[in-house]
Amino acid sequence: MDQQPTFVPHFAARLKPLLVHPQDPRQAQRLFHGRGHAYEGLEHVTVDWLPPVALITLFAPESPTEIEILADHLAEVTTQCTSVQLQHRYLQAGPVDLIKGEAIDQTTIQEGELKFHISLGRARNTGLFLDMKNGRRWVQDHSNNRRILNLFAYTCGFSVAAMAGRAQAVVNVDMSSPALSIGRENHRLNQHDLHNLRFEKLDIFKSFGRLAKRGPFDLLICDPPTFQKDSVDIAKDYPKILRRLDQFMAPQCTLMLCLNALDLGRDFLLEHMAELAPRFELKATIEAPEVFKEAEDRGLKILIFQAS
């Protein structure tokens, strides 16, 4: 069934004063996060600044007139904005429309001193999850001389951060060859030596023996999707990884475990770690950037565990 319009009265007028204005327009960031249900009636919208593109993402239809008003405002947020685009995430393919300015389907964004390739309109996701900014910063700060395993690597954002933090080596594992190819290009973009990097297209749940041969690893980064048909159902599959940690992780290793499932809280990880990997102790929690405000504690969870 087609998604029926549920237009929010005065949508643009309500949203404009809530937008974060970039202090440094060179840096990519989220400008508004409605998905955290912290703003009643605006749960269906996010706005990202991906210089020079302002990207509005709708998870339900909205009035074209209101979108035009919002686009005009976004074009004025920074003089560097040359394109305002709209993604319809409520449609299966997540198509992107040009609302104002130039037609841009690829750009390079900056996060701190790191750079990443971004695509618009080619897939539902752009290539980098902005809510993971603080996680990437933590990885960069804790990678020096460590051997790192990056599971569900996607376009290797964590790997780029790790190599910037002088990691000894990183193994990136994902089911998607195109995503790993972009990851390789992200490393080239940051002028990293590829000799200490591996990009492996593997089904993780059928490859624990291979991971053991690549290890042992000092740091595990595990950032799985919540659900992918015929490959990942994280409620069932996360425990399969946790019970095998000793097969491929070093004795004094560190774990960065991520979870972004609406129906699973941090207790899901804590309870399974206590049962399946009791030698690990929770050491820290990494919060998403402040703009990712959550009213129901259903957003991103990043937990750091240390082997005892």
C-alpha positions in Angstrom: 0.0 0.0 0.0 1.3 3.5 -0.9 2.3 5.7 2.0 -0.5 8.3 2.6 0.4 11.9 3.2 0.3 13.0 6.8 1.4 16.6 6.4 2.4 18.5 9.5 0.8 21.9 9.8 3.4 24.7 9.3 6.1 22.0 8.9 8.8 24.4 7.8 8.0 27.1 10.3 8.2 24.5 13.1 11.5 23.0 11.9 13.5 26.1 11.0 14.2 27.3 14.6 15.3 23.8 15.6 18.0 23.5 13.0 21.6 23.5 14.2 23.7 26.0 12.2 27.2 24.7 11.4 29.9 26.5 13.3 32.4 25.2 10.7 30.7 24.9 7.3 33.5 22.6 6.1 32.5 19.9 8.6 29.7 17.4 7.8 27.0 17.1 10.5 23.4 16.5 11.3 21.4 19.7 11.5 18.1 18.2 12.8 17.2 14.8 14.1 13.5 14.1 14.4 13.9 10.3 14.5 14.6 10.4 18.2 11.0 11.4 18.9 12.1 14.4 20.9 10.1 16.8 18.7 6.5 15.9 18.5 5.1 15.8 15.0 8.6 15.9 13.4 9.6 12.3 13.9 9.6 11.7 10.2 12.4 14.1 9.2 16.2 14.5 9.5 18.4 17.2 7.9 22.1 16.7 7.2 24.8 19.0 6.1 27.1 17.2 3.6 29.0 20.2 2.2 28.0 21.6 -0.2 24.7 19.7 0.0 21.9 20.1 2.5 20.0 16.8 2.5 16.4 16.6 3.9 15.3 13.0 4.6 11.6 12.2 5.0 10.3 8.9 6.5 6.8 9.9 5.6 5.4 12.3 2.9 5.4 16.0 3.5 3.9 19.0 1.6 6.0 20.0 -1.4 5.2 23.7 -0.6 6.6 23.3 2.9 9.7 21.5 1.6 10.3 24.4 -0.8 10.1 26.8 2.1 12.6 24.7 4.1 14.9 24.4 1.1 15.0 28.2 0.7 16.0 28.5 4.4 18.6 25.8 4.2 20.2 27.5 1.2 20.7 30.5 3.4 22.1 28.7 6.4 25.6 28.8 4.9 27.0 30.5 1.8 28.7 27.2 1.0 25.3 25.5 0.3 24.9 25.0 -3.4 22.4 22.1 -3.4 19.3 21.2 -1.4 18.1 17.6 -1.9 15.2 15.5 -0.6 15.3 11.8 0.0 12.1 9.8 0.3 13.0 7.1 2.7 9.4 5.9 3.0 9.8 4.6 -0.6 11.6 1.3 -1.1 14.5 2.6 -3.2 14.9 5.8 -1.1 15.0 8.1 -4.2 16.5 11.6 -4.0 15.1 14.7 -5.7 16.9 17.9 -6.4 14.9 20.7 -4.7 17.2 23.7 -5.2 20.6 24.5 -6.7 23.1 22.1 -8.4 22.6 18.4 -9.2 25.3 16.7 -7.1 25.3 13.0 -6.7 28.8 12.6 -5.2 30.9 14.7 -2.9 33.7 14.4 -0.4 32.9 15.4 3.2 35.2 16.1 6.1 34.8 15.0 9.8 37.6 16.5 11.8 40.7 16.0 9.7 39.3 12.8 8.1 37.6 12.7 4.6 35.0 10.4 3.2 33.3 9.8 -0.1 29.5 10.4 -0.1 26.9 9.4 -2.7 23.4 10.8 -3.1 20.6 8.9 -4.9 22.5 5.7 -5.6 21.5 3.9 -2.4 19.4 4.4 0.7 22.4 5.4 2.7 25.0 8.0 1.8 28.1 6.1 2.8 28.8 7.4 6.3 26.6 7.4 9.4 26.9 10.8 11.1 25.7 9.5 14.5 28.9 7.5 14.8 31.2 10.6 14.8 32.1 10.2 18.5 32.7 6.5 18.0 35.1 7.2 15.2 36.9 9.7 17.4 37.2 7.1 20.1 38.7 4.6 17.7 41.2 7.1 16.4 42.3 7.8 20.0 42.6 4.1 21.0 44.2 2.5 17.9 47.9 3.2 18.3 49.9 0.0 17.4 46.9 -2.2 17.7 45.6 -5.0 15.4 42.0 -4.3 14.7 39.1 -6.3 13.4 36.3 -4.2 11.9 33.1 -6.3 11.5 30.2 -5.1 9.3 32.7 -2.6 8.0 30.4 -1.0 5.4 32.6 1.8 3.8 35.3 1.4 6.5 34.7 4.7 8.4 36.1 3.1 11.6 39.1 1.7 9.7 39.9 5.2 8.3 39.8 6.5 11.9 41.9 3.6 13.1 44.7 4.2 10.6 44.6 7.9 11.4 45.2 6.8 15.0 48.3 4.7 13.9 46.8 1.3 14.0 49.3 -1.5 13.3 46.8 -3.2 10.9 43.0 -3.4 10.2 41.0 -6.2 8.8 37.6 -5.0 7.3 34.9 -7.6 6.9 31.6 -7.0 5.1 29.2 -8.9 2.8 29.2 -6.0 0.3 32.0 -5.8 -2.3 30.9 -2.3 -3.5 30.9 -1.0 0.1 34.4 -2.4 0.7 35.6 -0.8 -2.6 34.4 2.6 -1.4 36.2 1.9 1.9 39.4 1.3 0.0 38.9 4.6 -1.8 38.2 6.3 1.6 41.7 5.2 2.7 43.3 6.4 -0.5 41.5 9.7 0.0 43.2 10.0 3.4 46.6 9.0 2.0 46.8 5.8 4.0 49.2 3.0 3.2 47.0 0.1 2.1 49.7 -2.6 2.9 48.4 -2.9 6.5 44.8 -3.1 5.5 42.6 -6.0 4.4 39.2 -5.8 2.8 37.4 -9.2 3.0 34.0 -10.0 1.5 32.8 -12.6 4.0 29.7 -13.9 5.7 30.9 -13.4 9.2 28.7 -16.1 10.7 30.4 -18.7 8.4 33.9 -17.3 8.7 34.9 -17.6 12.4 37.7 -20.0 11.5 39.1 -17.6 9.0 39.0 -14.7 11.5 40.9 -16.9 13.9 43.7 -17.3 11.3 43.8 -13.5 10.8 44.0 -12.8 14.5 44.5 -12.5 17.3 43.2 -8.9 17.4 43.6 -6.3 20.1 40.5 -4.3 19.3 37.1 -5.4 17.9 34.7 -3.0 16.3 31.3 -4.5 15.8 28.6 -2.3 14.3 26.0 -4.6 12.7 22.9 -3.7 10.9 19.7 -4.5 12.7 18.3 -6.6 10.0 19.3 -7.6 6.4 17.2 -10.2 4.6 18.9 -13.5 4.4 22.1 -12.3 6.1 21.6 -10.6 9.5 19.0 -10.6 12.2 21.0 -9.0 15.0 18.7 -10.1 17.9 19.6 -13.7 17.0 23.0 -13.2 15.5 24.9 -10.9 17.9 25.2 -13.7 20.5 26.9 -15.9 17.8 29.7 -13.4 17.7 30.0 -12.8 21.4 30.3 -16.5 22.3 33.3 -16.9 19.9 35.3 -13.9 21.0 38.1 -16.0 22.5 38.7 -17.7 19.1 40.0 -14.5 17.4 40.6 -11.9 20.1 43.8 -11.4 22.1 43.8 -12.0 25.8 43.9 -8.4 26.9 41.7 -7.0 24.1 39.1 -4.2 23.9 35.7 -4.5 22.4 33.6 -1.7 20.9 30.1 -3.1 20.6 27.5 -1.0 18.7 23.7 -1.5 18.6 21.2 0.6 16.7 18.0 -1.4 17.0 14.9 0.4 18.1 13.6 -2.6 20.1 16.9 -3.5 21.8 18.4 -1.5 24.6 21.9 -1.6 26.2 20.6 -4.4 28.5 20.6 -6.7 25.4 24.4 -6.4 25.1 25.0 -6.4 28.9 23.0 -9.5 29.5 24.6 -11.4 26.6 28.1 -10.3 27.5 27.5 -11.5 31.1 26.3 -14.9 29.9 28.6 -15.5 26.9 31.8 -13.4 27.6 31.9 -12.9 31.4 35.7 -12.1 31.4 34.9 -8.7 29.8 34.0 -5.7 31.9 32.1 -2.6 30.8 34.5 0.3 30.8 32.7 3.2 29.0 29.7 4.3 27.0 30.1 6.5 24.0 27.2 8.9 23.3 26.1 10.1 19.9 26.6 13.8 19.1 24.2 16.1 21.0 22.1 16.8 18.0 20.9 13.1 18.0 18.5 13.8 20.9 16.5 10.8 22.0 13.3 10.9 24.0 12.9 7.2 24.5 16.5 5.9 24.7 16.0 3.9 21.6 18.9 5.3 19.5 22.5 4.3 19.0 24.3 2.4 21.8 28.1 2.1 21.9 29.6 0.2 24.7 33.3 -0.4 25.4 34.4 -3.6 27.1 37.8 -4.6 28.4 39.1 -8.1 28.9 40.0 -8.8 32.5 
